[in-house]
Amino acid sequence: MRRNLRRSIGIGVGMLLCVAGGAVWRWKRRRLAELSAGSELVETERGVVEVARRGSGYPVLVLHGAPGGYDQGLLLDGALGDGIEVIAPSRPGFLRTPLDDHRSFEDQAALLVALLDALDVERPIVVGISCGGPVALQLAAEYPERVAGLVLASAITIEIDERTYDTGNPILDPLLTSTPVLDIRSGLLAFFHRFTPDRFIENMHAGLSTLEGDALETFVEYIQTHPAQHRRDLAFAPTILPASARIDGTRNDERWCRELPVVDYETIACPVLVFHGEFDAAVPISHAEFVVEALPDAEFVRVDADHLAGVGPDADRVRRALQSFVESIVEDANSTPTRR
C-alpha cells in the first residue's frame, strides 16, 4: 500500500514537472520569437549586431544594461521628445549579437562605431544605462567626433564587483548559468510578473533600493497607485528575460566592470547629462559623483529613486531633464549642418 502510494506520488510529481517544463519551453520560444521580430541583424565591418530603430529624426544611440538587450534600450522610445530616432542595439553577448571577440568595453565601442558606419549615422547622442555606461564613456572618450552628447543613466563608472554569475566557483557557476536553471528562474519571474504584478514590484524594488521598512513601502505604494508609473515599472522586467539569451553578455560585463575606469573621463568634451537615484542599491550614487567630479560642467540630476531612476516621484523631472538636454544638442546640430 505504502509502496503504491509512493509510486503514485512519484508519478504525479514527474507529470507536474513535465507540464511545468513544457510551459516554460513554450513561453521561452514565444518570447524569443517576439524579440527576433522586433529587431534586425546588421552586418558591420567588425561583425553582426542586432539593432532596433524606432521613430525618425535626430539619432539617439541607447546602450542597455546587464541583463538586457535592444528591448531595454527601446524603453526610452517616447521619453526623449519629438523628432528623435532611437537606435537600440543589443550589446555583444546579449540576445542575437554574438560575444565573439567583443569582450572589452574598448572592443564594444569599436563595434558600435562600425554599426554607426553601417547605418550611415555620423554623430548621435549616446545614452548609457547601468552597465551600458562604461561603453558609452569609452565611445565619448575615444571617438569624440562620433558623440554629440552623452547621457549616463544610473550608470556604472568605477570598479564594481558584482558576482551574480561570474563568481569563480567551478561548481556553482556552470550550474547557475546553465540554460535549464536560467529558464526555470526566468519562467517563474514571468509568471509572477503577469499574475501578481504588485508583489513582483515590491520584490523588485526591495532588491534595487537601499530603502527599508516604511520608507520602501511608501516608495512602492507611490508606484503602485500611479498608473503611468506602474506600467513603466512593469515594462522593465521583460527586458531581462529570458536570462539564458542574455547570460554571455551579463557574465562578460561582470568580468570587465571589475577593472574600471579604463578611460580618462576628463578627456570627454561633449555635453554630459548624469542622472542617478539617491537610494540605488545596484549602482551606488558614488558612481555618478565620481564622473561629475571629473566633468564639472556635466549636468547632474539627483533623483528620489533607486536603480530604476526613471520611475518614482521624480520621474517627470528626469523626463524634462532628458528632453531639455536632447533639445539643446539637436539645436546645436541644426545650427551647424552635418551628416546625421
C-alpha positions as CSV (number, residue, x, y, z in Angstrom):
1,M,0.0,0.0,0.0
2,R,2.7,2.5,1.0
3,R,4.8,1.4,-2.0
4,N,1.9,2.1,-4.3
5,L,1.3,5.5,-2.7
6,R,4.9,6.5,-3.0
7,R,4.8,5.3,-6.6
8,S,1.7,7.4,-7.3
9,I,3.2,10.4,-5.7
10,G,6.4,10.0,-7.8
11,I,4.4,9.7,-11.0
12,G,2.3,12.8,-10.1
13,V,5.4,14.8,-9.3
14,G,7.0,13.7,-12.6
15,M,3.9,14.6,-14.6
16,L,3.8,18.0,-12.8
17,L,7.5,18.7,-13.7
18,C,6.9,17.7,-17.3
19,V,3.9,20.1,-17.6
20,A,5.8,22.9,-15.9
21,G,8.9,22.3,-18.1
22,G,6.7,22.3,-21.2
23,A,5.1,25.6,-20.2
24,V,8.5,27.2,-19.6
25,W,9.7,25.9,-23.0
26,R,6.7,27.3,-24.8
27,W,7.0,30.7,-23.0
28,K,10.7,31.0,-23.9
29,R,10.0,30.1,-27.6
30,R,7.3,32.8,-27.8
31,R,9.4,35.4,-26.1
32,L,12.4,34.8,-28.4
33,A,10.2,34.9,-31.5
34,E,8.8,38.2,-30.3
35,L,12.3,39.6,-29.7
36,S,13.6,38.4,-33.1
37,A,10.6,40.0,-34.9
38,G,11.3,43.4,-33.3
39,S,14.9,43.8,-34.5
40,E,17.2,43.3,-37.4
41,L,20.7,41.9,-37.8
42,V,23.2,44.4,-39.3
43,E,26.4,43.3,-40.9
44,T,29.3,45.7,-39.9
45,E,33.0,45.6,-40.7
46,R,33.6,44.2,-37.2
47,G,30.7,41.6,-37.0
48,V,27.0,41.2,-36.7
49,V,24.9,43.5,-34.4
50,E,21.3,43.1,-33.6
51,V,19.6,46.5,-33.6
52,A,16.1,48.1,-33.4
53,R,15.2,51.5,-34.6
54,R,12.1,53.5,-33.6
55,G,10.9,56.9,-34.6
56,S,12.5,59.4,-37.1
57,G,14.7,62.4,-36.6
58,Y,17.9,63.1,-34.7
59,P,19.6,59.8,-33.8
60,V,20.0,58.7,-30.1
61,L,22.1,55.5,-29.5
62,V,20.8,53.8,-26.4
63,L,23.1,51.2,-24.7
64,H,21.4,48.8,-22.3
65,G,22.5,47.4,-19.0
66,A,23.0,43.8,-17.9
67,P,21.0,41.7,-18.2
68,G,19.4,43.5,-21.1
69,G,19.1,43.7,-24.9
70,Y,17.8,46.1,-27.6
71,D,14.4,45.8,-25.9
72,Q,15.7,47.6,-22.8
73,G,17.0,50.4,-24.9
74,L,13.6,50.9,-26.5
75,L,12.1,51.7,-23.1
76,L,13.4,55.3,-23.8
77,D,11.3,55.5,-27.0
78,G,8.9,58.3,-26.5
79,A,10.8,59.6,-23.4
80,L,13.3,61.8,-25.4
81,G,10.8,64.1,-27.1
82,D,9.7,64.6,-30.6
83,G,11.8,64.3,-33.7
84,I,14.1,61.6,-32.3
85,E,15.1,58.3,-33.7
86,V,16.0,55.7,-31.0
87,I,18.7,53.3,-32.1
88,A,18.9,50.4,-29.7
89,P,21.5,47.7,-30.3
90,S,22.0,44.5,-28.3
91,R,25.5,44.7,-27.0
92,P,27.8,41.7,-27.5
93,G,26.6,38.6,-25.7
94,F,23.0,39.7,-25.4
95,L,20.2,38.3,-27.5
96,R,21.3,37.9,-31.1
97,T,24.6,39.9,-31.0
98,P,27.3,37.3,-30.6
99,L,30.0,37.9,-27.9
100,D,32.8,36.7,-30.2
101,D,35.9,38.9,-29.7
102,H,34.0,42.0,-28.5
103,R,34.6,41.4,-24.8
104,S,36.3,44.5,-23.5
105,F,34.5,47.9,-23.5
106,E,37.1,49.2,-25.9
107,D,36.2,46.4,-28.4
108,Q,32.5,47.1,-27.9
109,A,32.9,50.8,-28.6
110,A,34.8,49.9,-31.8
111,L,31.9,47.6,-32.8
112,L,29.4,50.3,-32.2
113,V,31.3,52.8,-34.3
114,A,31.2,50.1,-37.1
115,L,27.4,49.9,-36.5
116,L,27.0,53.6,-36.9
117,D,29.0,53.5,-40.1
118,A,26.8,50.7,-41.4
119,L,23.7,52.7,-40.5
120,D,25.1,55.9,-42.0
121,V,24.8,57.7,-38.7
122,E,27.5,60.2,-38.0
123,R,27.1,61.8,-34.6
124,P,24.3,60.6,-32.3
125,I,23.6,61.4,-28.8
126,V,24.7,58.4,-26.7
127,V,22.8,57.1,-23.7
128,G,24.5,54.6,-21.3
129,I,22.2,52.8,-18.9
130,S,23.7,51.0,-15.9
131,C,26.3,48.6,-17.4
132,G,26.0,50.4,-20.7
133,G,27.7,53.3,-19.0
134,P,31.3,52.1,-19.4
135,V,30.8,51.6,-23.2
136,A,29.1,55.0,-23.6
137,L,32.0,56.6,-21.7
138,Q,34.5,54.7,-23.9
139,L,32.8,56.0,-27.0
140,A,32.8,59.6,-25.8
141,A,36.4,59.5,-24.8
142,E,37.9,57.5,-27.7
143,Y,35.6,58.7,-30.5
144,P,34.7,62.3,-29.7
145,E,33.9,63.0,-33.3
146,R,31.1,60.4,-33.2
147,V,29.3,61.5,-30.0
148,A,27.2,64.7,-29.9
149,G,26.2,64.4,-26.3
150,L,26.4,61.8,-23.5
151,V,23.7,60.7,-21.1
152,L,24.6,58.5,-18.1
153,A,21.5,56.9,-16.6
154,S,22.2,55.0,-13.3
155,A,25.5,54.2,-15.0
156,I,28.5,52.2,-13.7
157,T,31.6,54.4,-13.9
158,I,34.0,52.9,-11.4
159,E,35.0,49.5,-10.3
160,I,32.1,47.4,-9.2
161,D,32.5,43.8,-8.1
162,E,29.1,42.2,-8.8
163,R,29.4,38.5,-9.0
164,T,25.9,37.1,-9.5
165,Y,27.1,34.7,-12.2
166,D,30.9,35.1,-12.6
167,T,31.8,34.1,-9.0
168,G,34.8,32.0,-9.9
169,N,33.2,28.9,-8.3
170,P,33.9,25.9,-10.7
171,I,30.8,24.1,-9.5
172,L,28.2,26.8,-8.9
173,D,29.0,29.0,-11.9
174,P,28.2,26.3,-14.6
175,L,25.1,25.3,-12.6
176,L,23.7,28.8,-12.2
177,T,24.4,29.8,-15.8
178,S,23.1,26.5,-17.3
179,T,20.2,27.0,-19.7
180,P,17.7,24.8,-17.7
181,V,18.3,26.7,-14.5
182,L,18.1,30.1,-16.1
183,D,15.0,29.2,-18.0
184,I,13.2,27.9,-14.9
185,R,14.0,31.1,-13.0
186,S,13.0,33.3,-15.9
187,G,9.7,31.4,-16.3
188,L,8.9,31.8,-12.7
189,L,9.7,35.5,-12.8
190,A,7.5,35.9,-15.9
191,F,4.7,34.0,-14.1
192,F,4.8,36.3,-11.1
193,H,5.2,39.4,-13.3
194,R,1.9,38.5,-15.1
195,F,-0.2,37.2,-12.3
196,T,1.0,39.0,-9.2
197,P,2.3,42.3,-10.5
198,D,2.1,44.3,-7.3
199,R,4.0,41.7,-5.4
200,F,6.5,41.5,-8.2
201,I,7.1,45.3,-8.0
202,E,7.6,45.0,-4.2
203,N,10.2,42.3,-4.5
204,M,12.0,44.0,-7.4
205,H,12.4,47.3,-5.6
206,A,13.4,45.6,-2.4
207,G,16.4,44.3,-4.4
208,L,17.2,47.6,-6.3
209,S,16.8,50.0,-3.4
210,T,18.7,50.8,-0.2
211,L,15.4,51.9,1.4
212,E,13.9,49.6,4.1
213,G,10.7,49.4,6.1
214,D,8.2,52.2,5.9
215,A,10.3,54.2,3.5
216,L,10.4,51.4,1.0
217,E,6.7,50.7,1.5
218,T,5.9,54.3,0.8
219,F,8.0,54.4,-2.4
220,V,6.5,51.2,-3.7
221,E,3.0,52.4,-2.9
222,Y,3.6,55.5,-4.9
223,I,4.4,53.5,-8.0
224,Q,1.5,51.1,-7.5
225,T,-1.0,53.9,-7.2
226,H,0.1,55.9,-10.2
227,P,-0.9,54.0,-13.4
228,A,1.8,55.5,-15.6
229,Q,4.5,54.7,-13.1
230,H,3.0,51.2,-12.6
231,R,3.1,50.5,-16.3
232,R,6.6,51.8,-16.7
233,D,7.8,49.8,-13.8
234,L,6.4,46.5,-15.2
235,A,7.7,47.2,-18.7
236,F,11.3,46.9,-17.4
237,A,11.0,43.2,-16.2
238,P,10.6,41.6,-19.7
239,T,13.8,43.3,-20.8
240,I,15.9,40.9,-18.6
241,L,14.1,37.7,-19.7
242,P,14.8,35.1,-20.7
243,A,18.1,35.3,-18.9
244,S,19.6,32.4,-20.9
245,A,19.6,34.6,-24.0
246,R,21.5,37.3,-22.2
247,I,23.9,35.4,-20.0
248,D,27.0,35.6,-22.1
249,G,27.0,39.3,-22.1
250,T,26.0,39.5,-18.4
251,R,28.9,37.4,-17.3
252,N,31.3,39.3,-19.6
253,D,30.1,42.6,-18.1
254,E,30.6,41.3,-14.6
255,R,34.2,40.5,-15.5
256,W,35.1,43.8,-17.1
257,C,33.3,46.1,-14.6
258,R,35.8,45.0,-12.0
259,E,38.5,46.9,-13.9
260,L,37.0,50.4,-14.2
261,P,37.7,53.1,-15.1
262,V,39.6,52.3,-18.3
263,V,39.5,55.7,-19.9
264,D,40.3,59.2,-18.7
265,Y,36.9,60.8,-18.2
266,E,38.4,64.3,-18.1
267,T,39.1,64.0,-21.9
268,I,35.4,63.9,-22.7
269,A,34.5,67.2,-24.3
270,C,30.8,66.8,-25.4
271,P,27.9,67.9,-23.2
272,V,27.0,65.4,-20.5
273,L,23.9,64.7,-18.5
274,V,24.0,62.5,-15.5
275,F,21.0,61.3,-13.6
276,H,21.1,58.8,-10.7
277,G,18.9,57.6,-7.9
278,E,19.8,58.6,-4.4
279,F,19.0,55.2,-3.0
280,D,20.3,53.0,-5.8
281,A,21.4,49.7,-4.3
282,A,22.6,48.1,-7.6
283,V,24.9,51.0,-8.6
284,P,25.6,53.4,-5.7
285,I,25.3,57.1,-6.5
286,S,29.0,57.4,-5.8
287,H,29.4,56.3,-9.5
288,A,27.6,59.4,-10.6
289,E,29.5,61.6,-8.2
290,F,32.8,60.3,-9.5
291,V,32.2,61.1,-13.1
292,V,30.6,64.5,-12.3
293,E,33.7,65.4,-10.3
294,A,35.8,64.6,-13.3
295,L,33.5,66.6,-15.6
296,P,32.5,69.7,-13.6
297,D,30.4,71.1,-16.5
298,A,28.2,68.0,-16.5
299,E,24.6,68.5,-15.6
300,F,23.8,66.3,-12.6
301,V,20.2,65.4,-11.7
302,R,19.9,63.6,-8.3
303,V,16.6,61.9,-8.1
304,D,14.5,60.2,-5.3
305,A,14.7,56.8,-6.9
306,D,16.6,53.5,-6.8
307,H,18.3,51.9,-9.8
308,L,15.2,52.5,-12.0
309,A,15.8,56.2,-11.9
310,G,13.0,57.0,-14.3
311,V,10.4,55.6,-12.0
312,G,9.1,57.2,-8.9
313,P,8.1,60.7,-7.6
314,D,10.9,62.3,-9.6
315,A,10.0,60.6,-12.9
316,D,8.7,63.7,-14.6
317,R,11.8,65.7,-13.5
318,V,14.0,63.1,-15.1
319,R,11.9,63.2,-18.3
320,R,12.1,67.0,-18.5
321,A,15.9,67.0,-18.0
322,L,16.3,64.4,-20.7
323,Q,14.2,66.2,-23.2
324,S,15.8,69.6,-22.5
325,F,19.2,68.1,-22.9
326,V,18.3,66.4,-26.2
327,E,16.7,69.5,-27.5
328,S,19.8,71.6,-26.8
329,I,22.0,69.1,-28.6
330,V,19.7,69.0,-31.6
331,E,19.5,72.8,-31.8
332,D,23.3,72.9,-31.8
333,A,23.5,70.3,-34.5
334,N,20.9,72.1,-36.6
335,S,22.9,75.4,-36.4
336,T,26.0,73.6,-37.8
337,P,24.7,71.3,-40.6
338,T,26.5,68.0,-40.9
339,R,25.7,64.5,-41.8
340,R,23.4,62.8,-39.2
